[in-house]
Amino acid sequence: MTTQDFIDEKAPQLAHYGKAFLSQQIDYNEVQLYLWDTLEEWQRLDVLGDTQTDTETVFWHLLHSFSKWPAWAIRGNHVLRQQISDCCDFLVGDGTVPYNIVGARPDSAQLHRVG
């Protein structure tokens, strides 16, 4: 599986989990399980190069957001909640690239900013 194949497969899934969490259809623990499963799969890839698409940058930003912020912060902070919603929309093709998003591949020294 290529890096692009991985992102093409995982980005819509992450967006689905994110939207389901925001609408209180699933518990935060489900998002956390998906996050760790995804990172485990990423580790098995032979990643070459640091080139990232906007989709990949938003994907890593969103994954990091769910890793960094607790459920109460995401649900209670309007700006953070909107940013996560915008990222989810973009990952499924329903929105534009969110403004001022920074996302980096795990083990990547280079940050990528979009918007």
Chimera marker file (.cmm) of the C-alpha trace (Angstrom):
<marker_set name="trace">
<marker id="1" x="0.000" y="0.000" z="0.000" r="1" g="1" b="0" radius="0.5"/>
<marker id="2" x="1.332" y="3.433" z="-0.901" r="1" g="1" b="0" radius="0.5"/>
<marker id="3" x="1.142" y="6.471" z="1.341" r="1" g="1" b="0" radius="0.5"/>
<marker id="4" x="-1.504" y="7.948" z="-0.965" r="1" g="1" b="0" radius="0.5"/>
<marker id="5" x="-3.567" y="4.729" z="-0.829" r="1" g="1" b="0" radius="0.5"/>
<marker id="6" x="-3.371" y="4.813" z="2.961" r="1" g="1" b="0" radius="0.5"/>
<marker id="7" x="-4.566" y="8.424" z="3.160" r="1" g="1" b="0" radius="0.5"/>
<marker id="8" x="-7.281" y="7.833" z="0.534" r="1" g="1" b="0" radius="0.5"/>
<marker id="9" x="-8.612" y="4.950" z="2.630" r="1" g="1" b="0" radius="0.5"/>
<marker id="10" x="-8.183" y="6.415" z="6.109" r="1" g="1" b="0" radius="0.5"/>
<marker id="11" x="-9.172" y="10.069" z="5.606" r="1" g="1" b="0" radius="0.5"/>
<marker id="12" x="-12.898" y="9.422" z="4.976" r="1" g="1" b="0" radius="0.5"/>
<marker id="13" x="-12.943" y="6.927" z="7.850" r="1" g="1" b="0" radius="0.5"/>
<marker id="14" x="-11.438" y="9.469" z="10.251" r="1" g="1" b="0" radius="0.5"/>
<marker id="15" x="-13.944" y="12.069" z="9.070" r="1" g="1" b="0" radius="0.5"/>
<marker id="16" x="-16.792" y="9.621" z="9.734" r="1" g="1" b="0" radius="0.5"/>
<marker id="17" x="-15.528" y="8.967" z="13.266" r="1" g="1" b="0" radius="0.5"/>
<marker id="18" x="-15.080" y="12.690" z="13.854" r="1" g="1" b="0" radius="0.5"/>
<marker id="19" x="-18.582" y="13.605" z="12.698" r="1" g="1" b="0" radius="0.5"/>
<marker id="20" x="-20.098" y="10.720" z="14.671" r="1" g="1" b="0" radius="0.5"/>
<marker id="21" x="-18.317" y="11.927" z="17.807" r="1" g="1" b="0" radius="0.5"/>
<marker id="22" x="-19.376" y="15.546" z="17.287" r="1" g="1" b="0" radius="0.5"/>
<marker id="23" x="-23.001" y="14.466" z="16.871" r="1" g="1" b="0" radius="0.5"/>
<marker id="24" x="-22.716" y="12.242" z="19.976" r="1" g="1" b="0" radius="0.5"/>
<marker id="25" x="-23.377" y="9.043" z="18.020" r="1" g="1" b="0" radius="0.5"/>
<marker id="26" x="-20.211" y="7.382" z="19.318" r="1" g="1" b="0" radius="0.5"/>
<marker id="27" x="-18.119" y="7.665" z="22.457" r="1" g="1" b="0" radius="0.5"/>
<marker id="28" x="-14.720" y="9.345" z="22.453" r="1" g="1" b="0" radius="0.5"/>
<marker id="29" x="-13.103" y="5.988" z="23.243" r="1" g="1" b="0" radius="0.5"/>
<marker id="30" x="-14.158" y="4.740" z="19.790" r="1" g="1" b="0" radius="0.5"/>
<marker id="31" x="-12.290" y="7.625" z="18.179" r="1" g="1" b="0" radius="0.5"/>
<marker id="32" x="-9.246" y="6.883" z="20.327" r="1" g="1" b="0" radius="0.5"/>
<marker id="33" x="-9.273" y="3.197" z="19.316" r="1" g="1" b="0" radius="0.5"/>
<marker id="34" x="-9.463" y="4.180" z="15.654" r="1" g="1" b="0" radius="0.5"/>
<marker id="35" x="-6.596" y="6.641" z="16.152" r="1" g="1" b="0" radius="0.5"/>
<marker id="36" x="-4.270" y="4.021" z="17.649" r="1" g="1" b="0" radius="0.5"/>
<marker id="37" x="-5.218" y="1.356" z="15.088" r="1" g="1" b="0" radius="0.5"/>
<marker id="38" x="-4.468" y="3.844" z="12.312" r="1" g="1" b="0" radius="0.5"/>
<marker id="39" x="-1.084" y="4.771" z="13.765" r="1" g="1" b="0" radius="0.5"/>
<marker id="40" x="-0.216" y="1.090" z="14.117" r="1" g="1" b="0" radius="0.5"/>
<marker id="41" x="-1.052" y="0.520" z="10.440" r="1" g="1" b="0" radius="0.5"/>
<marker id="42" x="0.985" y="3.604" z="9.468" r="1" g="1" b="0" radius="0.5"/>
<marker id="43" x="4.049" y="2.176" z="11.199" r="1" g="1" b="0" radius="0.5"/>
<marker id="44" x="3.903" y="-0.883" z="8.945" r="1" g="1" b="0" radius="0.5"/>
<marker id="45" x="4.158" y="1.250" z="5.794" r="1" g="1" b="0" radius="0.5"/>
<marker id="46" x="7.438" y="1.926" z="4.073" r="1" g="1" b="0" radius="0.5"/>
<marker id="47" x="7.044" y="5.699" z="3.834" r="1" g="1" b="0" radius="0.5"/>
<marker id="48" x="9.307" y="7.445" z="1.357" r="1" g="1" b="0" radius="0.5"/>
<marker id="49" x="9.662" y="11.207" z="1.098" r="1" g="1" b="0" radius="0.5"/>
<marker id="50" x="7.986" y="14.056" z="2.924" r="1" g="1" b="0" radius="0.5"/>
<marker id="51" x="5.664" y="15.293" z="0.191" r="1" g="1" b="0" radius="0.5"/>
<marker id="52" x="2.146" y="15.739" z="1.532" r="1" g="1" b="0" radius="0.5"/>
<marker id="53" x="-1.097" y="16.681" z="-0.155" r="1" g="1" b="0" radius="0.5"/>
<marker id="54" x="-3.565" y="19.058" z="1.492" r="1" g="1" b="0" radius="0.5"/>
<marker id="55" x="-5.697" y="16.012" z="2.305" r="1" g="1" b="0" radius="0.5"/>
<marker id="56" x="-2.832" y="14.292" z="4.080" r="1" g="1" b="0" radius="0.5"/>
<marker id="57" x="-1.958" y="17.455" z="6.007" r="1" g="1" b="0" radius="0.5"/>
<marker id="58" x="-5.561" y="17.882" z="7.184" r="1" g="1" b="0" radius="0.5"/>
<marker id="59" x="-5.725" y="14.151" z="8.028" r="1" g="1" b="0" radius="0.5"/>
<marker id="60" x="-2.678" y="14.345" z="10.316" r="1" g="1" b="0" radius="0.5"/>
<marker id="61" x="-3.917" y="17.577" z="11.877" r="1" g="1" b="0" radius="0.5"/>
<marker id="62" x="-7.271" y="15.989" z="12.687" r="1" g="1" b="0" radius="0.5"/>
<marker id="63" x="-5.687" y="12.811" z="14.021" r="1" g="1" b="0" radius="0.5"/>
<marker id="64" x="-3.412" y="14.895" z="16.250" r="1" g="1" b="0" radius="0.5"/>
<marker id="65" x="-6.363" y="16.988" z="17.450" r="1" g="1" b="0" radius="0.5"/>
<marker id="66" x="-8.160" y="13.872" z="18.652" r="1" g="1" b="0" radius="0.5"/>
<marker id="67" x="-4.961" y="12.743" z="20.345" r="1" g="1" b="0" radius="0.5"/>
<marker id="68" x="-4.264" y="16.094" z="22.017" r="1" g="1" b="0" radius="0.5"/>
<marker id="69" x="-7.669" y="17.340" z="23.140" r="1" g="1" b="0" radius="0.5"/>
<marker id="70" x="-9.986" y="15.590" z="25.611" r="1" g="1" b="0" radius="0.5"/>
<marker id="71" x="-13.622" y="15.018" z="24.686" r="1" g="1" b="0" radius="0.5"/>
<marker id="72" x="-14.910" y="17.828" z="26.915" r="1" g="1" b="0" radius="0.5"/>
<marker id="73" x="-12.588" y="20.355" z="25.246" r="1" g="1" b="0" radius="0.5"/>
<marker id="74" x="-13.652" y="19.383" z="21.736" r="1" g="1" b="0" radius="0.5"/>
<marker id="75" x="-17.346" y="19.447" z="22.588" r="1" g="1" b="0" radius="0.5"/>
<marker id="76" x="-17.131" y="22.561" z="24.751" r="1" g="1" b="0" radius="0.5"/>
<marker id="77" x="-14.885" y="24.839" z="22.696" r="1" g="1" b="0" radius="0.5"/>
<marker id="78" x="-16.814" y="26.292" z="19.768" r="1" g="1" b="0" radius="0.5"/>
<marker id="79" x="-13.707" y="27.226" z="17.758" r="1" g="1" b="0" radius="0.5"/>
<marker id="80" x="-12.068" y="23.819" z="18.206" r="1" g="1" b="0" radius="0.5"/>
<marker id="81" x="-15.328" y="22.021" z="17.466" r="1" g="1" b="0" radius="0.5"/>
<marker id="82" x="-15.792" y="24.046" z="14.256" r="1" g="1" b="0" radius="0.5"/>
<marker id="83" x="-12.211" y="23.399" z="13.171" r="1" g="1" b="0" radius="0.5"/>
<marker id="84" x="-12.672" y="19.653" z="13.644" r="1" g="1" b="0" radius="0.5"/>
<marker id="85" x="-15.969" y="19.764" z="11.776" r="1" g="1" b="0" radius="0.5"/>
<marker id="86" x="-14.358" y="21.716" z="8.912" r="1" g="1" b="0" radius="0.5"/>
<marker id="87" x="-11.530" y="19.175" z="8.707" r="1" g="1" b="0" radius="0.5"/>
<marker id="88" x="-14.030" y="16.310" z="8.588" r="1" g="1" b="0" radius="0.5"/>
<marker id="89" x="-16.004" y="18.043" z="5.834" r="1" g="1" b="0" radius="0.5"/>
<marker id="90" x="-12.861" y="18.596" z="3.779" r="1" g="1" b="0" radius="0.5"/>
<marker id="91" x="-11.741" y="14.970" z="4.135" r="1" g="1" b="0" radius="0.5"/>
<marker id="92" x="-14.994" y="13.709" z="2.628" r="1" g="1" b="0" radius="0.5"/>
<marker id="93" x="-15.015" y="16.318" z="-0.140" r="1" g="1" b="0" radius="0.5"/>
<marker id="94" x="-17.753" y="18.524" z="1.340" r="1" g="1" b="0" radius="0.5"/>
<marker id="95" x="-15.673" y="21.577" z="2.135" r="1" g="1" b="0" radius="0.5"/>
<marker id="96" x="-12.647" y="23.658" z="1.343" r="1" g="1" b="0" radius="0.5"/>
<marker id="97" x="-9.189" y="23.335" z="2.851" r="1" g="1" b="0" radius="0.5"/>
<marker id="98" x="-9.521" y="24.586" z="6.437" r="1" g="1" b="0" radius="0.5"/>
<marker id="99" x="-7.594" y="27.761" z="7.185" r="1" g="1" b="0" radius="0.5"/>
<marker id="100" x="-4.360" y="27.680" z="9.171" r="1" g="1" b="0" radius="0.5"/>
<marker id="101" x="-4.077" y="23.906" z="9.567" r="1" g="1" b="0" radius="0.5"/>
<marker id="102" x="-0.715" y="22.334" z="10.360" r="1" g="1" b="0" radius="0.5"/>
<marker id="103" x="-0.240" y="18.593" z="10.053" r="1" g="1" b="0" radius="0.5"/>
<marker id="104" x="2.828" y="16.392" z="10.034" r="1" g="1" b="0" radius="0.5"/>
<marker id="105" x="3.401" y="12.719" z="9.429" r="1" g="1" b="0" radius="0.5"/>
<marker id="106" x="4.515" y="10.780" z="12.485" r="1" g="1" b="0" radius="0.5"/>
<marker id="107" x="8.311" y="10.705" z="12.659" r="1" g="1" b="0" radius="0.5"/>
<marker id="108" x="8.459" y="13.555" z="10.169" r="1" g="1" b="0" radius="0.5"/>
<marker id="109" x="10.609" y="16.512" z="11.063" r="1" g="1" b="0" radius="0.5"/>
<marker id="110" x="8.899" y="18.803" z="8.584" r="1" g="1" b="0" radius="0.5"/>
<marker id="111" x="5.605" y="20.561" z="9.303" r="1" g="1" b="0" radius="0.5"/>
<marker id="112" x="3.203" y="21.270" z="6.474" r="1" g="1" b="0" radius="0.5"/>
<marker id="113" x="0.785" y="24.202" z="6.635" r="1" g="1" b="0" radius="0.5"/>
<marker id="114" x="-2.240" y="24.634" z="4.396" r="1" g="1" b="0" radius="0.5"/>
<marker id="115" x="-4.721" y="27.447" z="4.057" r="1" g="1" b="0" radius="0.5"/>
<link id1="1" id2="2" r="1" g="1" b="0" radius="0.2"/>
<link id1="2" id2="3" r="1" g="1" b="0" radius="0.2"/>
<link id1="3" id2="4" r="1" g="1" b="0" radius="0.2"/>
<link id1="4" id2="5" r="1" g="1" b="0" radius="0.2"/>
<link id1="5" id2="6" r="1" g="1" b="0" radius="0.2"/>
<link id1="6" id2="7" r="1" g="1" b="0" radius="0.2"/>
<link id1="7" id2="8" r="1" g="1" b="0" radius="0.2"/>
<link id1="8" id2="9" r="1" g="1" b="0" radius="0.2"/>
<link id1="9" id2="10" r="1" g="1" b="0" radius="0.2"/>
<link id1="10" id2="11" r="1" g="1" b="0" radius="0.2"/>
<link id1="11" id2="12" r="1" g="1" b="0" radius="0.2"/>
<link id1="12" id2="13" r="1" g="1" b="0" radius="0.2"/>
<link id1="13" id2="14" r="1" g="1" b="0" radius="0.2"/>
<link id1="14" id2="15" r="1" g="1" b="0" radius="0.2"/>
<link id1="15" id2="16" r="1" g="1" b="0" radius="0.2"/>
<link id1="16" id2="17" r="1" g="1" b="0" radius="0.2"/>
<link id1="17" id2="18" r="1" g="1" b="0" radius="0.2"/>
<link id1="18" id2="19" r="1" g="1" b="0" radius="0.2"/>
<link id1="19" id2="20" r="1" g="1" b="0" radius="0.2"/>
<link id1="20" id2="21" r="1" g="1" b="0" radius="0.2"/>
<link id1="21" id2="22" r="1" g="1" b="0" radius="0.2"/>
<link id1="22" id2="23" r="1" g="1" b="0" radius="0.2"/>
<link id1="23" id2="24" r="1" g="1" b="0" radius="0.2"/>
<link id1="24" id2="25" r="1" g="1" b="0" radius="0.2"/>
<link id1="25" id2="26" r="1" g="1" b="0" radius="0.2"/>
<link id1="26" id2="27" r="1" g="1" b="0" radius="0.2"/>
<link id1="27" id2="28" r="1" g="1" b="0" radius="0.2"/>
<link id1="28" id2="29" r="1" g="1" b="0" radius="0.2"/>
<link id1="29" id2="30" r="1" g="1" b="0" radius="0.2"/>
<link id1="30" id2="31" r="1" g="1" b="0" radius="0.2"/>
<link id1="31" id2="32" r="1" g="1" b="0" radius="0.2"/>
<link id1="32" id2="33" r="1" g="1" b="0" radius="0.2"/>
<link id1="33" id2="34" r="1" g="1" b="0" radius="0.2"/>
<link id1="34" id2="35" r="1" g="1" b="0" radius="0.2"/>
<link id1="35" id2="36" r="1" g="1" b="0" radius="0.2"/>
<link id1="36" id2="37" r="1" g="1" b="0" radius="0.2"/>
<link id1="37" id2="38" r="1" g="1" b="0" radius="0.2"/>
<link id1="38" id2="39" r="1" g="1" b="0" radius="0.2"/>
<link id1="39" id2="40" r="1" g="1" b="0" radius="0.2"/>
<link id1="40" id2="41" r="1" g="1" b="0" radius="0.2"/>
<link id1="41" id2="42" r="1" g="1" b="0" radius="0.2"/>
<link id1="42" id2="43" r="1" g="1" b="0" radius="0.2"/>
<link id1="43" id2="44" r="1" g="1" b="0" radius="0.2"/>
<link id1="44" id2="45" r="1" g="1" b="0" radius="0.2"/>
<link id1="45" id2="46" r="1" g="1" b="0" radius="0.2"/>
<link id1="46" id2="47" r="1" g="1" b="0" radius="0.2"/>
<link id1="47" id2="48" r="1" g="1" b="0" radius="0.2"/>
<link id1="48" id2="49" r="1" g="1" b="0" radius="0.2"/>
<link id1="49" id2="50" r="1" g="1" b="0" radius="0.2"/>
<link id1="50" id2="51" r="1" g="1" b="0" radius="0.2"/>
<link id1="51" id2="52" r="1" g="1" b="0" radius="0.2"/>
<link id1="52" id2="53" r="1" g="1" b="0" radius="0.2"/>
<link id1="53" id2="54" r="1" g="1" b="0" radius="0.2"/>
<link id1="54" id2="55" r="1" g="1" b="0" radius="0.2"/>
<link id1="55" id2="56" r="1" g="1" b="0" radius="0.2"/>
<link id1="56" id2="57" r="1" g="1" b="0" radius="0.2"/>
<link id1="57" id2="58" r="1" g="1" b="0" radius="0.2"/>
<link id1="58" id2="59" r="1" g="1" b="0" radius="0.2"/>
<link id1="59" id2="60" r="1" g="1" b="0" radius="0.2"/>
<link id1="60" id2="61" r="1" g="1" b="0" radius="0.2"/>
<link id1="61" id2="62" r="1" g="1" b="0" radius="0.2"/>
<link id1="62" id2="63" r="1" g="1" b="0" radius="0.2"/>
<link id1="63" id2="64" r="1" g="1" b="0" radius="0.2"/>
<link id1="64" id2="65" r="1" g="1" b="0" radius="0.2"/>
<link id1="65" id2="66" r="1" g="1" b="0" radius="0.2"/>
<link id1="66" id2="67" r="1" g="1" b="0" radius="0.2"/>
<link id1="67" id2="68" r="1" g="1" b="0" radius="0.2"/>
<link id1="68" id2="69" r="1" g="1" b="0" radius="0.2"/>
<link id1="69" id2="70" r="1" g="1" b="0" radius="0.2"/>
<link id1="70" id2="71" r="1" g="1" b="0" radius="0.2"/>
<link id1="71" id2="72" r="1" g="1" b="0" radius="0.2"/>
<link id1="72" id2="73" r="1" g="1" b="0" radius="0.2"/>
<link id1="73" id2="74" r="1" g="1" b="0" radius="0.2"/>
<link id1="74" id2="75" r="1" g="1" b="0" radius="0.2"/>
<link id1="75" id2="76" r="1" g="1" b="0" radius="0.2"/>
<link id1="76" id2="77" r="1" g="1" b="0" radius="0.2"/>
<link id1="77" id2="78" r="1" g="1" b="0" radius="0.2"/>
<link id1="78" id2="79" r="1" g="1" b="0" radius="0.2"/>
<link id1="79" id2="80" r="1" g="1" b="0" radius="0.2"/>
<link id1="80" id2="81" r="1" g="1" b="0" radius="0.2"/>
<link id1="81" id2="82" r="1" g="1" b="0" radius="0.2"/>
<link id1="82" id2="83" r="1" g="1" b="0" radius="0.2"/>
<link id1="83" id2="84" r="1" g="1" b="0" radius="0.2"/>
<link id1="84" id2="85" r="1" g="1" b="0" radius="0.2"/>
<link id1="85" id2="86" r="1" g="1" b="0" radius="0.2"/>
<link id1="86" id2="87" r="1" g="1" b="0" radius="0.2"/>
<link id1="87" id2="88" r="1" g="1" b="0" radius="0.2"/>
<link id1="88" id2="89" r="1" g="1" b="0" radius="0.2"/>
<link id1="89" id2="90" r="1" g="1" b="0" radius="0.2"/>
<link id1="90" id2="91" r="1" g="1" b="0" radius="0.2"/>
<link id1="91" id2="92" r="1" g="1" b="0" radius="0.2"/>
<link id1="92" id2="93" r="1" g="1" b="0" radius="0.2"/>
<link id1="93" id2="94" r="1" g="1" b="0" radius="0.2"/>
<link id1="94" id2="95" r="1" g="1" b="0" radius="0.2"/>
<link id1="95" id2="96" r="1" g="1" b="0" radius="0.2"/>
<link id1="96" id2="97" r="1" g="1" b="0" radius="0.2"/>
<link id1="97" id2="98" r="1" g="1" b="0" radius="0.2"/>
<link id1="98" id2="99" r="1" g="1" b="0" radius="0.2"/>
<link id1="99" id2="100" r="1" g="1" b="0" radius="0.2"/>
<link id1="100" id2="101" r="1" g="1" b="0" radius="0.2"/>
<link id1="101" id2="102" r="1" g="1" b="0" radius="0.2"/>
<link id1="102" id2="103" r="1" g="1" b="0" radius="0.2"/>
<link id1="103" id2="104" r="1" g="1" b="0" radius="0.2"/>
<link id1="104" id2="105" r="1" g="1" b="0" radius="0.2"/>
<link id1="105" id2="106" r="1" g="1" b="0" radius="0.2"/>
<link id1="106" id2="107" r="1" g="1" b="0" radius="0.2"/>
<link id1="107" id2="108" r="1" g="1" b="0" radius="0.2"/>
<link id1="108" id2="109" r="1" g="1" b="0" radius="0.2"/>
<link id1="109" id2="110" r="1" g="1" b="0" radius="0.2"/>
<link id1="110" id2="111" r="1" g="1" b="0" radius="0.2"/>
<link id1="111" id2="112" r="1" g="1" b="0" radius="0.2"/>
<link id1="112" id2="113" r="1" g="1" b="0" radius="0.2"/>
<link id1="113" id2="114" r="1" g="1" b="0" radius="0.2"/>
<link id1="114" id2="115" r="1" g="1" b="0" radius="0.2"/>
</marker_set>
